[in-house]
């Protein structure tokens, strides 16, 4: 069976209630039972089951039977799929999910949506003395932990971490094109920086290179 696409996972987490259930599972230090989620969410257990079923189908949560050493039917318990909780945390993942859903709604390419979002963020951040600083700040906010290397007008950002490892492994072309577009939009809003390209590396090893120059 094919792995769920990042778009399918974004749709699964587009529902705020389901997203909260997902975060409860991810943030727990033990496999979570339905009764725990029912109490935490204040929902009927059937509603919680339905949300969990969609998270399981999207490959975000694993459903298992508890180990039981006493009489009675083993209960179901849930834990995050390995890597599912390492997408930069709730805030970063919410941003990614919303942008991907916007891409699906408008029919635009990942680069086009990224440019539009980046241009909006760039206009809000303009005014600094360093034309590269707004891009570095936003890339840092996204969780990429960039190192800046400059040589004259040439600028290289080495992205030391990837907050969207799981997403990039499932659909790297979409996720990386989206963030290349984001950088291009930030640069366009600034008006004095041009993005020349993005060298993509293995997301688990990180180290992607964003190349720019100052005009």
C-alpha positions in Angstrom: 0.0 0.0 0.0 1.3 3.4 -1.0 2.3 5.8 1.8 -0.2 8.7 2.3 0.9 11.9 0.5 1.7 15.1 2.4 -1.5 16.6 1.0 -3.6 13.8 2.6 -1.8 14.3 5.9 -2.4 18.1 5.7 -6.1 17.5 5.1 -6.3 15.1 8.0 -4.8 17.8 10.3 -6.9 20.6 8.7 -9.6 19.9 11.3 -8.8 21.8 14.5 -10.2 19.1 16.8 -8.3 16.3 15.0 -5.1 18.4 15.1 -5.5 18.8 18.9 -6.0 15.0 19.3 -2.9 14.5 17.2 -0.9 16.8 19.4 -2.1 15.1 22.5 -0.9 11.8 21.1 2.5 13.3 20.0 3.1 15.1 23.3 2.3 12.2 25.5 5.2 10.2 27.1 3.2 6.9 26.8 0.7 5.3 24.3 -2.6 7.0 24.7 -6.0 5.3 25.3 -9.3 6.5 23.9 -10.6 7.2 27.4 -7.7 9.6 28.1 -8.5 11.5 24.9 -12.2 11.5 25.6 -11.6 13.1 29.0 -9.0 15.6 27.7 -11.2 16.7 24.7 -14.6 16.5 26.4 -16.0 14.6 23.4 -18.0 11.4 23.0 -15.7 8.4 22.6 -17.2 7.6 19.2 -16.2 11.0 17.9 -12.7 10.5 19.2 -12.6 7.1 17.5 -13.6 8.7 14.2 -10.8 11.3 14.4 -8.3 8.7 15.4 -9.3 6.5 12.4 -8.5 9.4 10.1 -5.2 10.0 11.7 -4.3 6.3 11.4 -5.4 6.3 7.7 -3.2 9.3 7.1 -0.2 7.6 8.5 0.2 10.0 11.4 -0.8 7.8 14.3 -0.3 4.0 15.0 -3.1 1.9 16.5 -2.1 -1.0 18.7 -3.5 -3.3 21.3 -2.2 -2.9 24.8 -0.3 -5.7 26.4 -2.7 -7.1 29.0 -1.8 -9.4 31.8 -5.2 -9.6 33.4 -8.6 -10.9 32.3 -10.5 -8.8 29.7 -10.2 -7.7 26.1 -7.1 -5.7 25.4 -7.8 -2.0 24.8 -6.6 0.0 21.8 -3.8 2.5 22.3 -2.3 5.1 20.1 1.1 6.5 19.5 2.6 8.8 16.8 4.0 7.2 13.7 7.9 7.5 13.9 8.8 11.0 12.6 5.3 12.3 12.6 5.9 14.6 15.6 9.1 16.1 14.1 7.6 18.5 11.7 8.6 21.6 13.6 5.9 21.3 16.3 2.3 22.4 16.2 2.9 26.0 15.0 5.1 25.0 12.1 2.9 22.1 11.1 -0.2 24.3 11.2 1.5 26.8 8.9 2.5 24.0 6.5 -1.0 22.4 6.5 -2.7 25.7 5.9 -0.4 26.6 3.0 -0.9 23.1 1.4 -4.6 23.4 1.7 -4.4 26.8 0.1 -2.5 25.2 -2.8 -5.2 22.6 -3.2 -8.0 25.2 -3.0 -6.5 27.6 -5.6 -4.9 25.0 -7.9 -1.6 27.0 -7.8 1.8 25.3 -7.8 3.8 25.0 -4.5 6.2 27.7 -5.8 3.3 30.1 -6.6 1.7 29.7 -3.2 5.0 30.0 -1.5 5.9 33.2 -3.3 2.5 34.8 -2.4 2.9 33.8 1.3 6.5 34.9 1.3 5.7 38.3 -0.3 3.1 38.9 2.4 5.5 38.1 5.2 8.2 40.1 3.6 6.1 43.3 3.3 5.2 43.0 7.0 8.9 42.6 7.9 10.5 45.3 5.7 12.4 48.2 7.2 15.6 46.6 8.5 19.0 48.0 7.4 20.2 44.6 6.2 18.3 43.4 3.1 19.1 39.8 3.8 18.0 39.9 7.4 14.2 39.6 6.9 14.8 36.3 4.9 17.2 35.0 7.5 14.7 35.8 10.3 11.8 34.1 8.6 13.8 31.1 7.7 14.9 30.9 11.4 11.2 31.2 12.4 10.4 28.3 10.2 12.8 26.2 12.2 15.6 25.7 9.6 18.5 27.1 11.8 20.4 28.8 9.0 24.1 29.7 8.8 24.8 32.7 6.6 27.8 32.8 4.3 28.6 36.0 2.3 31.0 36.6 -0.4 30.6 40.1 -1.8 27.0 40.3 -3.1 26.6 36.6 -3.0 24.8 35.1 0.0 24.4 31.4 0.9 22.1 30.1 3.6 23.0 26.7 4.9 19.9 25.2 6.5 21.2 23.1 9.3 17.9 21.5 10.2 14.7 20.5 8.5 11.6 20.9 10.6 9.5 19.1 8.0 11.5 15.8 7.8 8.5 13.5 7.5 6.8 15.8 5.0 9.9 16.1 2.8 10.4 12.4 2.8 6.8 11.8 1.6 6.7 14.5 -1.0 10.0 16.4 -1.1 9.2 18.1 -4.4 6.1 19.8 -3.0 7.6 20.8 0.4 10.9 22.1 -1.1 9.3 24.0 -3.9 7.0 25.6 -1.4 9.9 26.8 0.7 11.9 28.0 -2.4 8.8 30.0 -3.4 8.6 31.4 0.2 12.2 32.6 -0.1 11.5 34.1 -3.5 8.5 36.0 -2.2 10.4 37.3 0.8 13.2 38.5 -1.6 10.7 40.1 -4.0 9.1 42.0 -1.1 12.5 43.4 -0.1 13.3 44.5 -3.6 17.1 44.2 -3.3 17.6 40.5 -2.9 17.3 37.8 -5.6 17.0 34.1 -5.0 19.2 32.2 -7.4 18.3 28.6 -6.4 17.9 26.0 -3.7 20.2 23.0 -3.5 18.1 20.2 -1.9 19.7 17.6 0.4 18.5 14.6 2.3 16.0 16.0 4.8 17.2 13.8 7.6 20.8 15.0 7.1 19.6 18.6 6.4 22.2 21.1 4.9 20.1 22.4 2.0 21.7 25.5 0.4 19.7 28.6 -0.5 21.6 30.8 -2.9 20.9 34.5 -3.2 22.5 37.8 -4.3 22.1 41.4 -3.3 21.4 43.8 -6.2 
